[in-house]
Amino acid sequence: MRNKLLTMLVIVGLFSSSFTSVVCGTDEKAEPWQIGVIARIDEHGTGLKLDSAIKANVPIIQLAAPFKDARTKKNADQILETLAKNKMTISSVIAGFDDESYESIPIVKETVGLVPKKTRAERMIEFKEISDFAKLLNAPAIMFHLGFVPHDRNSAEYKDIVRLMKEICDYVEKNGQAIYLETGQETAEALSMFIKDVDRANLFINFDPANMILYGCGDPIGALEILGQYVRSVHCKDALWAGNPGEEWGKEVLFGTGDVHAKIFMDTLKKIEFDGPLIIERENHESPHHQFDDVTKTIGFLKVLRENVL
Ligand code: MG
């Protein structure tokens, strides 16, 4: 009996230590609710250029994967050196692909992520290359838009996407990484079911409350409560509902001024015991040159909210 108990304890110990290394990259637990920004080193992806992120004085970034040619060991070393000098870490690397377009919801369906068939095979290869580059950066996770998951769980197309997700989860697991799916294109219930169907211990969520509104996929607060157990990272982004949600875009606005209701969002993060980073995402298509000012305003706003809520 005693031997049996000891064996069980060893198995539990082994599982929890490997799980920690997959999810966190290190055994050190980061401070909860670190305020960070999306950053980039070239024109691939959105977010602040890395030097602006440094100027914003944040401890953590979500880094957009650079163009293919820039995914080198030399660049990774340089990024690591810059981050170390500025006492910054990477929460995850964002995988994006050429020719993705967010022009309208139907165009997103056709062009974004690994779901579109036309580009799927080549993007699967590229996704793995991005995971290898992220490993050079010691990044613990890859975050990305998978694309619109087919709704019929019995369809061959849905099963294909589940298989594909299993494959990339297994690939990044060997690089010590987790995957964070960006929210927005599915309802919370559909996404939760999809994660269960993929059935991988390193598959989680980057919860973007504004995307739920922009894509018309349901109330973000209710969605956060449903998906809570999977949320490892959030985007602090806000939006206003469209007249015809799901058919046309909502409007992205400064965090704290839209329909997300920032205080309720933060209260709900506390309720679900979220302890990951708060990553500010601000696009501001109308005045992109205000992006830096908007981000620094949001940092100040979040610091006050964090103080009040956490
Ligand atoms: Mg987002």
Residues whose N, C-alpha, C, O or C-beta is under 5 A from the ligand:
A	BS01	MG	D208 H235 E281
